[in-house]
């Protein structure tokens, strides 16, 4: 196949997130113009782990209503979804999450000050439902302790941070919680 070398580069895990985005854009373009083999490149990108990891602090209560919480279902099904498609910037953020990234389930506690964390897991793949809506296949931790930590960044449902940014802001309690 003509894209074997590119697919091998993707699979060996030596590409940055920015490189994967550019490659995906090119593969999407080729696929839309009828190059059916570009689909193999897109599939490889969907399961690629970039060299630069992110931590996604993900809200799980639609409308901030704890009675509508989704985390229990996500953990049971081994998934994580973002279904508020009206928020294009958040959809774009969610769609930038890759295999290997860490997802931390959060609920804002004291407005503008703290958040409670309800679980965490690693993305082990990307999938699409029957409507072609992207979701994350997850390996959720069995740890069930809930902790309260300083609020990171903005108050959006999908809040992505680099590992370096989290290291600068999170207390030691956060790292102990992740290891439990």
N, C-alpha and C positions, 0 to 999 in steps of 0.2 A: 504494500500500500504506500502511496506517495507521502503520507504524513507520519510514517513510523518514527523518524528521527525526532520530530517535534513531540510526538506522544511520549517517547522515551525521556526526553528532557522534562516534560511535565511530570511524569511518574517518578523521576528520581528525586523530586523534592528540592530542587535547587533554584526554583524561580520565585521571585518576590510576588507579592499580591498585585503590584502595579504591572509587572510583566504578564501575569495571568489575565488581568483585565484587558490589556492591549491584544493579547493573543485571542481572547474570547471575542473581542470586537471584530477582529479579522476573520475568525472562523464563522461567526454569525453572518458576516457579509458574504462570504463564499457559499455558505449553506443556503442562504436566501436566493442566491443566483444559480442554484441547481447543482452545486458540488456536493453530492451526497456523502462523500468520504470526509468532509469537514465535520460531520456529525460525530465521528470517532474522536476528533480533537475536542469538541464540546463536551462529550462524555468524560474524557480524561480530565478536563478542567473542572468539571463538577465534583470530581473526587480527589482533586489535588490538594495537598497541604503546602501552603506557601511558606517561605522562609521567615516571614514576619507574622507573628501570631497576634490576634486580638482577643480581648475579653469583652463579651457582650453582656451588659447588665440589662436583662430583659424583664419588662413588666408583664404580669400575667393576669391582671384583673381588668377586663374591659370596663371602661367608664369609671375606673377606680373603685368599683364595687366588689368588695371581697367575697360577696355571695356568688359572684359570677366567675370565680377563680378557675383558671385553666391548667394550672400546674399539675394537679393530681392526674388529670387525663393525659397530659403530655408525658408524665413519668410512666404511667401504665403502658402507653403506646410506644414509648421510646422516640418521641418526636419533640419538636419545638416549631411553632408556627407564628406568623404575623399576618393577620387577616384584615387589617384596617387599611385597605388599598387606597382609600381617599387621601391618605397621607403619603404622597409620592416620595418625599425626602426620607421618610422612615422606611418605606419599602426598599428604596435604593440602599439604605444602610444595612437593612436585614439581608438583602441579596448580596452584600459584599462579604458576608460571613462564609468561611471556608472550613473544610475538614481540618480538624486539629485545634480549632479555636475553642476557647472556654466560654460556656454560657452560665451566667449566674442569675438566678431568679430573684427579682427584687420587688418590693412594694414600698413606696414612699411612706415614711412614718411621720416625722415632724417636718412640715412643709419647708423646703429650702435648707434643711439641716441634716436630717438622717434618713436612712432607709433600712428596712429589715430584709435580710437575705434568707430565702426559703429552700435553697438547693442549688446544686451545680452539676455540670456534666460537660463532656467533650463531644464535639461534633464528629461523628464517624462517617458521615456521608451526606450527600444532598439528594433530594428526591422531588418529584413533582406529582401532584394529585391529578385526578381525571380532568380537571379544568386547567391544567398546566400551571398551577400555583405552586411556587417553590416552597419547600419546607426542609427543616434540618432533621436528619436521623441522628439520634442522640444516644450516648452511653451515660445515663444519669447515675450519679453517686447515690448510694443507699443511705448516706448520712442524712439525718432528719433534724439536726439542731438548727434553731433559728437564732440569728444574731442581728444586732443593730449596730450599724457602722455609719460613718459620715456619708452624706449624699455625694455621689460623684457627678460632676457636670450638670447637665440639664435635666429637666423633669420629664423627658420623653420616654415612651415605652421602649424604644430601641435606642440604647445608649452604648456606643462602642468606644472603647478605650484601648490604647496601646498598653502593653505590659509595663513599659517604663512609667507611663502616667499613673497607673494603678500603684506601682511601687512607691511613687512619691507621695501618694495621698492616703493609702490604707494603713490602719493600725496593725500591729502584730497579730491581734486577735483574728483578723481576716485570714491570714496565712495558716494559722493553727486550725481554723474552721475548714479550710480547703483540704487540709491533710487528713482530717478525721474520717 
